[in-house]
């Protein structure tokens, strides 16, 4: 079928063809580093990590650029409030972001450029824009003239005449047109600045990404990503300045992820309804955040609530519980010399083996349809159900059982790697889920284990009244108990 991507530029799905066969070049707008980021800021990194994984999984090289904006009005404001430098604020919050990034468990970008180390490239691009006739200088400030951009508004699909009708140039402004935007700003007292042909100053916001993308990916590249809030004016202005400065098309495919909503509003610092990624990772973990975000299609709004988090925990637990069970059953088989191979005959070949063999092709098909992650999760849970169905009570070790377990683990890990999920040690991860749920219930693991041990002793002593009473007590606490020949296992209901 071939990969089809919804292109914001054309507002339709298009067949993806990289400029250079076998090599995909991607640029995704990164954070402005003046504070801890919120969980909504991670929708882009998590989604585009999966996009990058898919390209690499299908044999393509990826050059992935994810930038840091380390000079900005918000950074300057934070520095003034703390009576420190903008550089100190930026360095601090880059480190904090990288802690969160590692905590979520994402692959590092090929390049993480910073604005402050790319002033030469920024100044050169501005000079090109002025030379093209699309830029002009007024009192040391450089503007991009929107009237010189013939197709301005093509990404956001906004009408330039309507935009101009709704805006005006304030008295004292230097712009020729209210829609013109700044490429270079003169330095204000106490602000960081750099030398330029137009005097001391710093770059405007939009020019930064254009210059860094050009350096690492060239004048034209394949994919530019970011949140839908960046479509206008940021990405629209990137196109205007890049295409006037370079004289070539800027980007072939524009991909934009939707918001994460807290209630009915998007999560944002300005609305004051944020949940920082740091708080989430402290309370929960990166696996839950990845599952939560990828469970929704990237172009659809995603909700953030206790119910959604609970649903994510439950979904993760279903997959990890099946992986843990596969590990246990495989060990039982191996202790009897029944090692088996994933390619050998499995239990219930007509259903389980067929579904296992279809998992990656179905995941690839879903990915090729504009990265349809909900469909991938549906296929994963179909395989989990098929695997659980073959594990009958009292099942005995066999080559077929060993083969089934190996095949299940291999297939889940394979597709899990595409999503950067399901790569943890199952038993350890399930214990971590239990611990966080116990903590929310105000319970201690030792307390629960003590009750489980007492119940097992009562069961061995055939004191079924005490055993049943303790089971009921544990059930009221939200604890599920499972008996086997080896002993009693428990987990928090999810």
Buried (B, 14 or more C-beta within 10 A) or exposed (E): EEBBBBBBBEEEEBEBEBEEEEEBBBBBBBBBBBBBBBBBBBBBBBBBBBBBBBBBBEEBEBBBBBBBBBBBEBBBEBBBEEEEBBBEBBBBBBEBBBBBBEBBBBBEBBBBBBBBEBBEBBBBBBBBBBEBEBBBBBEBBBBBBBEBBEEBBBBBEBEBEEBBEEEEEEEEEBBBBBBBBBBBBBBEEEBBBBEBEBBEBBBBBBBBBBBBBBBBBBBBBBBBBBBBBBBBBBBBBBBBBBBBBBEEEBBBBBBBBBBBBBEEEBBBBEEEBBBBBBEBBEEBBBBBBBBBBBBBBBBEEBBBEEEBBBBBBEBBBBBBBBBBBBBBBBEBBBEEEBEBEBEBEBBBEEBBBEBBEBBBEBBBBBBBBBBBBEBBBEBBBBBBBBBBEBBEEEEEBBBBBBBBBBBBBBBBEBBBEBBBBBEBEBBEBBBBBBBBBBEEEEBEBEEBEEBBEEBBBBBEEEBEEBBEEBBEEBEEBBBEBEEEEEEBEBBBEB
